[in-house]
């Protein structure tokens, strides 16, 4: 687990809440399974910049916002 992955996970969770979106809904709109999204949010799964952009777009934000402290 790394600091960057922790930040990304917390920010994904924040934007999901802001958009009133469940993890299941995010999974349905993305190429990730619910299990993978749980691992990403917990900081246990690395995602590359392209995957991060996909999640950011679904959540109506930017990669930069998901990486911000």
Secondary structure, 3 states (H helix, E strand, C coil): CCHHHHHHHHHHHHHHHHCCCCHHHHHHHCCCCHHHHHHHHCCCCCCCHHHHHHHHHHHCCCHHHHHCC
